[in-house]
Amino acid sequence: MYARLLTRAIDERAKPNGERIPMFRDSGKESLELDLFSTSPVYDDYEILRLTDSLTDFAEKFGANDLMVKQVLAGKSPRARAVELVTGTKLKDIDFRKNLYTKDAAALQAAHDPMLDLARMIEAPASDARKAHNAQEEIKEQAYAEIARARFAIEGTSNYPDATFTLRLSYGRVRGYEEDGKQVAPFTNFAGLYQRSAEHENKEPFDLPQRWIDKKAALNPETQFNFVSDADIIGGNSGSPVVNKANEFVGIIFDGNIQSLVLDCIFTDKQARAVSVDSAAITEALRNVYDASALADELEDKK
């Protein structure tokens, strides 16, 4: 990853900002550098395993006689080549990465690092493949828009639109459900938070931050904390605002119960529930746990 990021960052930097791959534009610089200069440890055995798998897949897809396969494997087996690349690279050194990041393409080539050499070798065909892929995706996106309009003209609002990452609303009711013969209430509260922690002797994963322990007396124990609803959700909905019929903000979806996993395939409201943190809990915590009353006032539009 570091080799690809360095190679592309330096190549893209030579282009006008608007013509770069989005993640290498000025707006993405902070995120790029956060990835590139990560202090996370690099484990050779893990990297060798991953690269061996990738190179094996590459050789199987294109065939042993493919010119690029021959160049990448350099006459070695996927495993042997992975060992050579991972153990031979200096990219595990953050200072080495930082130094190269400030240089140009010539300096990158002069470094003669095996992993960087591999990244530069595949960059041109990878770039061509990416351009072809993007062009094809644009054609499909345009065609999809026409298909969606035709479907809507025929079916109206009787069907959900396909998942295309466009803004949409999902609706449902706040209600509990039955599990193992017991009724699960639709709301939890702060009292339940502390009770649950105490039942497990405040041990992980039920341990509370010290700040929450210290501020317990300042909180209203009856404040609603989380609630469940039968809204139709899927991975990616976390962080979505929840509003009531009056368009008032009442919470934020952040999870689903175990029964909601089936929503990836089919909708059911028998037990599947979306889990949201209640807006009341947010403001209560801001005021009485985090000493952020000014922010709570702003959220509640208080003067």
C-alpha positions in Angstrom: 0.0 0.0 0.0 2.8 2.4 0.9 4.5 1.8 -2.4 1.4 2.4 -4.4 0.5 5.6 -2.4 4.0 7.0 -2.8 4.2 6.2 -6.5 0.8 7.7 -7.3 1.2 10.7 -4.9 4.4 11.8 -6.6 3.1 11.2 -10.2 -0.2 12.9 -9.4 1.4 15.9 -7.7 3.0 16.9 -11.1 -0.5 17.3 -12.5 -2.9 20.3 -12.1 -5.0 19.8 -9.0 -8.3 19.3 -10.9 -6.8 16.6 -13.1 -5.6 14.4 -10.3 -7.2 11.2 -8.9 -9.5 12.5 -6.2 -7.6 11.1 -3.2 -4.4 12.9 -4.4 -6.0 16.3 -4.7 -5.1 19.1 -2.3 -8.4 18.5 -0.5 -7.3 14.9 0.3 -3.7 15.7 1.4 -4.4 15.4 5.1 -6.0 12.0 4.8 -3.4 10.8 2.4 -0.5 11.7 4.7 -2.4 10.2 7.6 -2.3 6.8 5.7 1.2 7.2 4.3 2.8 8.2 7.6 0.9 5.8 9.8 2.9 4.5 12.8 1.0 1.2 12.8 3.5 -1.7 12.9 4.1 -3.8 9.8 4.2 -7.6 10.3 6.3 -9.4 7.7 4.5 -12.7 8.0 1.1 -11.1 7.5 2.3 -9.0 4.5 4.0 -12.1 2.9 0.7 -14.0 3.3 -1.3 -11.3 1.7 1.1 -10.6 -1.2 1.5 -14.4 -1.9 -2.3 -14.7 -2.2 -2.5 -11.6 -4.4 0.3 -12.7 -6.7 -1.1 -16.2 -6.9 -4.5 -14.8 -8.0 -2.8 -12.5 -10.5 -0.9 -15.4 -12.1 -4.0 -17.6 -12.3 -6.1 -14.9 -13.8 -3.6 -13.8 -16.6 -1.6 -17.0 -17.0 2.1 -17.8 -16.4 3.0 -16.8 -20.0 1.6 -13.2 -19.6 4.4 -10.7 -20.0 3.4 -8.7 -16.9 3.1 -11.8 -14.8 6.6 -12.8 -15.8 7.9 -9.3 -15.0 6.2 -9.2 -11.6 7.2 -12.7 -10.5 10.8 -12.3 -11.9 11.1 -16.0 -12.4 10.1 -16.9 -8.8 7.0 -18.5 -7.3 4.4 -16.2 -5.7 5.6 -17.1 -2.2 9.3 -16.6 -3.0 8.6 -13.3 -4.7 6.5 -12.1 -1.8 9.2 -13.0 0.7 11.8 -11.2 -1.4 9.7 -8.0 -1.7 8.5 -7.8 1.8 11.8 -8.5 3.5 13.7 -6.4 1.1 11.7 -3.2 1.2 12.7 -0.2 3.4 9.1 1.2 3.3 8.5 -0.1 6.8 10.6 2.9 8.0 8.3 5.9 8.4 11.3 8.3 8.0 12.2 6.6 4.7 8.6 7.2 3.5 8.5 10.8 4.6 11.8 11.5 2.8 10.7 10.0 -0.5 7.3 11.8 -0.3 9.1 15.2 -0.7 11.0 14.0 -3.8 10.1 13.6 -7.4 9.7 10.6 -9.7 13.4 10.4 -10.5 14.3 10.1 -6.8 11.7 7.4 -6.3 13.2 5.4 -9.2 16.7 6.0 -7.9 15.8 4.6 -4.5 15.9 1.1 -6.0 13.6 -0.3 -3.3 12.1 -3.6 -4.6 8.5 -2.8 -3.5 8.7 0.7 -5.1 10.2 -0.9 -8.3 7.2 -3.3 -8.4 4.7 -0.4 -7.9 6.3 1.6 -10.7 6.3 -1.4 -13.0 2.6 -2.0 -12.7 1.5 1.7 -12.4 1.2 2.4 -16.2 -1.1 -0.6 -17.0 -3.0 -0.1 -13.7 -3.6 3.5 -14.6 -4.9 2.5 -18.1 -7.2 -0.1 -16.5 -8.5 2.5 -14.0 -9.3 4.9 -16.8 -11.1 2.3 -18.8 -13.0 1.2 -15.7 -14.0 4.8 -14.9 -15.2 5.4 -18.5 -17.3 2.2 -18.5 -18.7 3.1 -15.1 -19.8 6.5 -16.4 -21.6 4.9 -19.3 -23.4 2.5 -16.9 -24.3 5.4 -14.6 -25.9 7.3 -17.4 -27.7 4.2 -18.6 -28.9 3.4 -15.1 -30.4 6.9 -14.8 -32.5 6.2 -17.9 -33.6 2.8 -16.6 -34.5 4.3 -13.2 -36.7 6.9 -14.8 -38.4 4.3 -16.9 -39.0 2.1 -13.9 -40.4 5.0 -11.9 -42.8 5.9 -14.8 -44.1 2.4 -14.9 -44.0 1.4 -11.2 -44.4 4.8 -9.4 -43.7 4.7 -5.7 -44.8 1.1 -5.3 -41.1 -0.1 -5.2 -38.0 1.0 -3.5 -35.3 2.6 -5.7 -32.1 0.5 -6.1 -29.3 1.3 -3.6 -27.1 3.8 -5.5 -25.8 5.8 -2.5 -28.3 8.6 -3.4 -30.0 10.4 -0.5 -33.2 8.7 0.5 -35.5 8.3 3.5 -36.4 5.1 5.2 -39.4 5.1 7.6 -40.6 2.9 10.5 -42.1 2.8 13.9 -40.3 2.8 17.3 -41.3 -0.5 18.9 -39.8 -3.3 20.8 -39.7 -7.0 19.8 -39.8 -10.5 21.3 -36.6 -12.6 21.7 -36.3 -16.0 23.4 -39.8 -15.6 24.7 -39.1 -12.2 26.4 -40.2 -8.8 25.4 -37.4 -6.4 24.6 -38.5 -2.8 25.4 -38.1 -0.2 22.6 -36.1 2.2 24.9 -33.1 2.0 27.2 -32.1 4.6 29.7 -29.1 5.8 31.7 -30.2 3.8 34.7 -29.9 0.7 32.6 -26.5 1.7 31.4 -25.1 1.7 34.9 -27.1 -1.4 35.9 -25.6 -3.4 33.0 -22.1 -2.3 33.9 -22.6 -3.2 37.5 -23.9 -6.7 36.6 -20.6 -7.3 34.8 -18.5 -5.7 37.6 -17.6 -2.9 35.2 -15.3 -5.3 33.2 -14.7 -5.1 29.4 -16.7 -4.8 27.3 -19.2 -3.4 29.9 -16.7 -1.1 31.6 -17.6 2.6 31.7 -15.1 5.4 31.2 -14.1 7.0 34.4 -15.7 10.3 33.4 -19.1 8.6 33.2 -18.6 7.0 36.6 -17.7 10.3 38.2 -20.7 12.1 36.6 -23.3 9.5 37.4 -25.0 11.6 40.1 -25.3 14.6 37.7 -27.3 12.5 35.2 -31.1 12.0 35.1 -31.3 8.1 35.3 -34.6 8.2 33.4 -33.2 9.9 30.3 -33.7 7.7 27.3 -30.4 6.4 25.9 -31.1 4.2 22.9 -34.2 3.1 21.0 -35.1 0.6 18.4 -37.3 1.0 15.3 -38.4 -1.2 12.4 -36.8 1.2 9.9 -35.3 -0.6 6.9 -31.5 -0.1 7.2 -28.3 -1.6 5.8 -24.6 -1.2 6.2 -23.7 2.4 5.6 -26.7 3.8 7.4 -24.8 4.4 10.6 -24.7 8.1 11.3 -28.0 8.8 9.6 -30.2 11.3 11.5 -33.6 10.1 12.7 -36.5 12.5 12.6 -40.1 12.2 13.8 -43.3 13.1 11.8 -42.8 16.7 12.7 -39.3 16.6 11.2 -37.7 17.1 14.6 -34.3 15.4 15.2 -34.8 12.6 17.7 -31.6 10.4 17.3 -28.9 8.9 15.2 -28.8 5.4 13.8 -25.6 3.6 14.7 -26.3 -0.2 14.6 -28.9 -3.0 14.2 -29.7 -5.9 16.3 -28.5 -9.4 15.3 -31.9 -10.1 13.6 -31.4 -7.1 11.3 -28.6 -8.9 9.4 -31.3 -10.4 7.1 -32.2 -6.8 5.9 -29.2 -7.2 3.5 -31.4 -9.6 1.6 -35.1 -9.1 2.5 -37.1 -6.8 4.7 -38.8 -8.1 7.8 -40.2 -6.1 10.7 -40.9 -9.1 13.0 -37.6 -8.9 15.0 -35.2 -6.9 12.9 -34.6 -3.5 14.5 -32.4 -0.4 13.8 -30.7 0.9 16.9 -30.4 4.6 17.4 -28.9 6.8 20.2 -31.6 9.1 21.5 -31.2 12.9 21.0 -32.2 13.3 24.7 -29.1 11.2 25.7 -26.9 13.3 23.5 -27.9 16.6 25.1 -27.9 15.2 28.6 -24.4 13.8 28.1 -23.1 17.0 26.5 -24.4 19.1 29.5 -23.7 16.8 32.4 -20.8 14.5 31.3 -18.7 16.5 28.8 -19.3 20.0 30.2 -20.3 21.2 26.7 -23.4 23.1 27.5 -22.6 25.8 24.9 -22.6 23.1 22.2 -25.9 21.7 23.5 -27.4 25.2 23.5 -26.3 25.6 19.8 -27.8 22.3 18.9 -31.1 23.2 20.6 -31.0 26.7 19.1 -31.1 28.4 22.4 -30.0 32.0 22.6 
